[in-house]
Amino acid sequence: MGNPLFNMLGGGQNPMQMLMQLKQNPLGLLQKVGFNIPTNLNNPQQIVEHLTKTGQINQAQLNQAQQMAQMFRNMK
């Protein structure tokens, strides 16, 4: 059983490749995998608030994303 958030973001691809895509175009990647995000949202906090407020992600998924982000930061 894999990470549900990773699976939503296209878990079949290399995690580092996914991270690069997310850094280059976060809105584009999230829209590509099916999240509904208005194009006027341009910073990560706004995007996260929108996704949680609209029920597209729940608190557990947000926590997982934050843990993944911390792991990537520690890999530098």
Secondary structure, DSSP 8 states (H G I E B T S, - for coil): ---HHHHHTTTTS-HHHHHHHHHH-HHHHHHHTT----TT--SHHHHHHHHHHTTSS-HHHHHHHHHHHHHHHHH-
